Amino acid sequence: MPESTGSITHKNNKVIIMSVNALYDYKFEPRDKVENFNGMQLVYVQWAGHLMFCAPFALLVKPDMTFRALIDEVLKPAVGSHPESVKADFLAAEWQLNGEPFAPDVDASLVDNGIDHKSMLVVTTPGLDGMFNTGY
């Protein structure tokens, strides 16, 4: 699909159709570029099947932190209010990075794992289906 007004090309070369079309082409400088985050980056993380968290977390992290540190220092505290969080083994979970299956090297940095600014991680914890198995 060619790029046109109302569509953007994601960093993994997938064309995404925007829900709103502009009446004219416009150029703008995005304010959420990695250069504007003082050495940090945004990473989005969604815990699939746990809609108590209805949207992915937007996490501000250091690119050189390890994947293990992301889990232990950032993700676990973020999901700590969910009753199933104590049972979740995020290091043994199933992961996706930007919509593709992903096997993280837990002792490598985020950037070495291919996780860069505004990457989307989805984690699935088999056997944990939300409170009362409802996906919540």
C-alpha positions as a Python dict, from the first residue, in 0.01 Angstrom:
ca = {
    (1, 'M'): (0, 0, 0),
    (2, 'P'): (158, 333, -96),
    (3, 'E'): (204, 594, 170),
    (4, 'S'): (-52, 873, 146),
    (5, 'T'): (-241, 1114, 365),
    (6, 'G'): (-405, 915, 638),
    (7, 'S'): (-135, 650, 660),
    (8, 'I'): (204, 622, 821),
    (9, 'T'): (484, 372, 782),
    (10, 'H'): (583, 217, 1114),
    (11, 'K'): (951, 154, 1185),
    (12, 'N'): (907, -216, 1097),
    (13, 'N'): (783, -105, 750),
    (14, 'K'): (419, -189, 813),
    (15, 'V'): (181, 73, 675),
    (16, 'I'): (-74, 182, 934),
    (17, 'I'): (-393, 357, 830),
    (18, 'M'): (-471, 648, 1057),
    (19, 'S'): (-825, 682, 1189),
    (20, 'V'): (-841, 1049, 1093),
    (21, 'N'): (-755, 1187, 751),
    (22, 'A'): (-630, 1542, 716),
    (23, 'L'): (-793, 1765, 458),
    (24, 'Y'): (-448, 1862, 334),
    (25, 'D'): (-91, 1733, 352),
    (26, 'Y'): (94, 1882, 642),
    (27, 'K'): (446, 1853, 770),
    (28, 'F'): (532, 1872, 1135),
    (29, 'E'): (822, 1791, 1361),
    (30, 'P'): (717, 1516, 1605),
    (31, 'R'): (771, 1614, 1966),
    (32, 'D'): (814, 1258, 2085),
    (33, 'K'): (1142, 1187, 1902),
    (34, 'V'): (1401, 995, 2104),
    (35, 'E'): (1627, 1302, 2098),
    (36, 'N'): (1376, 1479, 2323),
    (37, 'F'): (1392, 1220, 2603),
    (38, 'N'): (1734, 1308, 2751),
    (39, 'G'): (1895, 969, 2691),
    (40, 'M'): (1583, 773, 2782),
    (41, 'Q'): (1329, 605, 2555),
    (42, 'L'): (963, 508, 2562),
    (43, 'V'): (872, 140, 2556),
    (44, 'Y'): (511, 23, 2547),
    (45, 'V'): (426, -300, 2732),
    (46, 'Q'): (91, -479, 2733),
    (47, 'W'): (10, -780, 2952),
    (48, 'A'): (-224, -978, 2726),
    (49, 'G'): (-539, -1114, 2888),
    (50, 'H'): (-520, -875, 3182),
    (51, 'L'): (-754, -592, 3096),
    (52, 'M'): (-745, -449, 3446),
    (53, 'F'): (-473, -259, 3260),
    (54, 'C'): (-686, -153, 2964),
    (55, 'A'): (-401, -8, 2759),
    (56, 'P'): (-30, -75, 2724),
    (57, 'F'): (196, 85, 2979),
    (58, 'A'): (412, 367, 2841),
    (59, 'L'): (739, 320, 3026),
    (60, 'L'): (1031, 562, 3030),
    (61, 'V'): (1347, 351, 3042),
    (62, 'K'): (1721, 363, 2977),
    (63, 'P'): (1816, 195, 2647),
    (64, 'D'): (2115, 27, 2810),
    (65, 'M'): (1919, -135, 3095),
    (66, 'T'): (1894, -513, 3070),
    (67, 'F'): (1572, -688, 2983),
    (68, 'R'): (1584, -849, 3328),
    (69, 'A'): (1602, -503, 3488),
    (70, 'L'): (1305, -390, 3278),
    (71, 'I'): (1106, -680, 3424),
    (72, 'D'): (1227, -659, 3785),
    (73, 'E'): (1254, -282, 3830),
    (74, 'V'): (984, -146, 3601),
    (75, 'L'): (723, -400, 3485),
    (76, 'K'): (670, -592, 3810),
    (77, 'P'): (603, -276, 4013),
    (78, 'A'): (375, -145, 3735),
    (79, 'V'): (152, -456, 3744),
    (80, 'G'): (184, -516, 4119),
    (81, 'S'): (-177, -417, 4189),
    (82, 'H'): (-308, -711, 3984),
    (83, 'P'): (-381, -1021, 4197),
    (84, 'E'): (-210, -1249, 3944),
    (85, 'S'): (110, -1047, 3935),
    (86, 'V'): (267, -1254, 4214),
    (87, 'K'): (217, -1570, 4002),
    (88, 'A'): (348, -1418, 3679),
    (89, 'D'): (688, -1540, 3559),
    (90, 'F'): (759, -1271, 3304),
    (91, 'L'): (1105, -1408, 3225),
    (92, 'A'): (952, -1742, 3115),
    (93, 'A'): (654, -1581, 2942),
    (94, 'E'): (577, -1555, 2571),
    (95, 'W'): (680, -1222, 2418),
    (96, 'Q'): (612, -1025, 2103),
    (97, 'L'): (813, -726, 1985),
    (98, 'N'): (633, -497, 1742),
    (99, 'G'): (387, -772, 1652),
    (100, 'E'): (646, -1046, 1592),
    (101, 'P'): (740, -1340, 1820),
    (102, 'F'): (1037, -1245, 2035),
    (103, 'A'): (1273, -1441, 2258),
    (104, 'P'): (1454, -1183, 2472),
    (105, 'D'): (1808, -1226, 2596),
    (106, 'V'): (1730, -1129, 2955),
    (107, 'D'): (2087, -1028, 3038),
    (108, 'A'): (2136, -813, 2726),
    (109, 'S'): (2040, -448, 2705),
    (110, 'L'): (1712, -334, 2558),
    (111, 'V'): (1890, -189, 2256),
    (112, 'D'): (2084, -514, 2205),
    (113, 'N'): (1749, -696, 2210),
    (114, 'G'): (1622, -467, 1932),
    (115, 'I'): (1395, -274, 2168),
    (116, 'D'): (1421, 90, 2073),
    (117, 'H'): (1222, 410, 2121),
    (118, 'K'): (846, 346, 2106),
    (119, 'S'): (879, -31, 2063),
    (120, 'M'): (571, -232, 2157),
    (121, 'L'): (612, -540, 2375),
    (122, 'V'): (325, -780, 2443),
    (123, 'V'): (369, -1042, 2714),
    (124, 'T'): (150, -1351, 2750),
    (125, 'T'): (164, -1556, 3068),
    (126, 'P'): (22, -1902, 2989),
    (127, 'G'): (-208, -2031, 3261),
    (128, 'L'): (-286, -1682, 3390),
    (129, 'D'): (-610, -1561, 3236),
    (130, 'G'): (-695, -1261, 3451),
    (131, 'M'): (-905, -1246, 3766),
    (132, 'F'): (-1150, -1536, 3782),
    (133, 'N'): (-1030, -1638, 3431),
    (134, 'T'): (-1219, -1344, 3281),
    (135, 'G'): (-929, -1168, 3110),
    (136, 'Y'): (-949, -883, 3360),
}
